[in-house]
Amino acid sequence: MYKPYSLLNQLIALLCLLASATLTAQSGASLSGRVLSESNTPLEAVNIQLEGTAKGATTTADGAFLIEGLEAGNYTLLFSSVGYEQTSRKINLKAGEQKQIKVALRTTVTSLSEIYVRGEALKAENSTITVDVITLNDIRSLNIEQPLRLIEQVPGVDLVAYRQGGVADQFSIRGFGGGGHAGEAEVTIDGVSLNEAEGHSDGYADLNVLIPLNLKSMKVYKGPSSVLFGRFAQGGTLALDTRKGGDYQDFSFTASSFNTLDAQFALGREMDLGERQDAIKANLAFQLFRTDGYAENANVLRGNIAGRIGYQITDKTDIALSLRGHGSEWNAPGYIGEEQFLDEDRRRLQDPNGENDGGAKSFYSQRLDLNHSFNDGLRLLVFGYAVQQEFTRFAKFGSAPGGQTERFNTRDVYAAGASLNGNARLLGSSLNWIAGLEYYSEETDRMRWATSDRIRQRQTEDRLFTIQSVSAYAQGEWELSRYFRPSVGLRYDTYNGSFMANDPGQAAVSDDIDGLYNVSPKVGIRSTVYSGVDLRASVSNGFSLPNSALKYTAGIDLGPVQLWQYEVGATYRPLEWLEVDAAGFVLNTTNEIVENPPGSLEFINAGKTQRTGIETKASISPVNGLSITGTFSYIETEILDNPENTLEGKGLVGIPQTITTLNLTYTLPMGIGANYRFRDVGEYFISNDNAASYEGYTVSHLAVFYNFNKQSANDGRLFFEIQNLFDARYAESVFGSVDARSFAPAPPRNYSFGISYNF
């Protein structure tokens, strides 16, 4: 692959960027630091308030916080978080001083009344599994309109951008390459599942329905490690939570190359009702996005709206209604051959065999939550939600010139469940636990037509799928000591459903799912061996169901595919400004069915497989205003046993062997700064026999910005970004064979300018 600049050249550019920075300017006083638990692990989402002022902050995933623009004087800081005693700290600030502090919070059995999301009673510092968290502060510092781009900050995760308009992109995680498209990762927004059981692809999940500005956090669970998620959580889970409550008014607008415009707005209000403070909590957000796209016939128009209103019925009971709507229309350029990909003059042209590719989508969801606190250590969360969706896709799929195939799906979902979340004292030690029960029902009407210029000619499919599941789960984390904090969990899933095919010209087919179920144990341990060193180890079971109509086929004994993950990890924090995390894993499957390429409905039996890898991340902040984050991951995949002997010993397709990232940000005290992002994706196989591969790519981005509140973007920022800084020729989606590789080319060097402001 053509790489116009070597890694050395990029590092030289990076050094030049650093050399241009100055560390001497000062403006006002600031207060920064970290909040830790008694076991010296960082605490996320701790509320920090300067008593008697409107100033405050919330800690990030590594326990860090920053409060700027302070005058000289004496202050009292208040620290509060669910499950910990409220703590105060008195400080004195001098003019221009940049003070750093470290605070430890003591565990206590306190009220869980602020928990709205299942699993929040389980504490991050006791987690025995790898969970990467992207917070609102991270999102504010990144210029991202496409929500799935956030996962590029996570070690070992690779985005496979199809660049086909409103078609959901794909990602690889823990050696599973079909995340988001072929059902190898679970995706939820506020507990609402985006995975489609039988729509475009079994487990397809489209994050285009999310508004980035309305996102509070994204948690990335690695592998089938959590009891909270079921059959799609093979490589892992993306659990996205939107903002709930709060008083804010945020706006962002971005204009980019290729006539791209993105406008977002988010509003939060907490209102008193009589003498009751904050009895009503309302949130509203919307997004309008349009682009002509880099390639020919790649224009996209989409709109999103989301709202939530919560009402505090009593001091112990609250209720909330959440609504979400999405509408989009798009055209798609298709995938081009290698000769066209290498030709600069033809690279932006549409695939000659892909004319009239495109589609449309509508998505609506409604969720009702009713929560009740029985006492300070026990809270019940009850929910129900519904989803209605229509999806239309026009694509060639082998049709003659002028023709396409129309894929049309309607999807209706109903789900309900409840969970008990608690913390208590057992034998003098804190015990945090969760137990839940959920029901899920989905009906998909899937139809296909042969079309000409998007006009239906002949129907080829008429199929109806229904699937229902009942799931129960429980997990407990026992803080026996800083050296020994075990975790035990269990999940049970059972499935029923029916399949009816009334394809024109074919005999009708009807069948039922025959008692599919799975029991998934999860066991782990966490240990703080000494201050600044945390170790973790876990063993977890997961599963996946046979793909599509195979689940319903009579006479075929296809039980759930079993997955076993073995993981060890360590976090090292020798200094306040340095943190290193590393995780190693082995993930085995029993009889894996792989769709290649994803969305093609073409499957191969990969048989018994093994994935082995290591994921590392380092964060460094050696001086005020400078932040450096780097990740490196290495993974090997292998087919261990297969009915087709020639596949044994081969690697799985679409899994990069290495992924390296570097994110460097420097911000002057007056708020001016620059950000450099570097990403290198290594080679991966694109054919089952491993004869064909893609050599990977290297790409860099550079942004300059001005933060309205100095060294933090909390009050908004102006930015100018150069994407694909060195004008690399690359593609994030490649598939095919030795003689015929197909590419979805990434854009050349391009530019964006934007503003975000938080009122």
ABEGO torsion letter per residue (X at the ends): XBBABBAAAAAAAAAAAAAABBAABBBEBBBBEBBBBAAGBBBBGBBBBBBGBABBBBBBAAGBBBBBGBBBEBBBBBBBBBGBBBBBBBBBBBBGBBBBBBBBBBBBBBBAAABABBGAABBAAABABBBBBBBAAAAAABBBABAAAAAAABBGBBBBBAGBEABBBBBBBGGBAABGAAGABBBBBGGBBABBAABABBGBBBAAABBAAABABBBBBBEBABAABBAABAAEBBBBBBBBEEBBBBBBBBBBBGGBBBBBBBBBBBBBBEABBGABBBBBBBBBBBBAEABBGABBBBBBBBBBBBBBABAABBBBBBBBBBBBBBBBAEBBBAAAAABAAAAABBBAAABGBEEBBBBBBBBBBBBBBABAABBBBBBBBBBBBBBBBBBAGGBBBGBBBBBBBBBBBBBBBBBBBBBBBBGGBBBBBBBBBBBBBBBBBBBBBBBBGGBBABBABBBBBBBBBBBBBBBBBBBABAABBBBBBBBBBBBBEBBBBBBBGBBBBBBBBBGBBBBBBBBBBBBBABBGBBBBBBBBBBBBBBBEAAAABBGBBBBBBBBBBBBBBBBBBABAABBBBBBBBBBBBABBBBBOBBGAGBBBBAEBBBBBBBBBBBBBBABBGBBBBBBBBBBBBBBABBABAAABGBBBBGBBABBBBBBBBBBBAAGBBBBBBBBBBBBBBABAAGABBBAEBBBBBBBBBBBABEABAAAEBBBBBBBGAAGBBBBABBBEBAABBBBBBBBBBBBBBBBBBBX
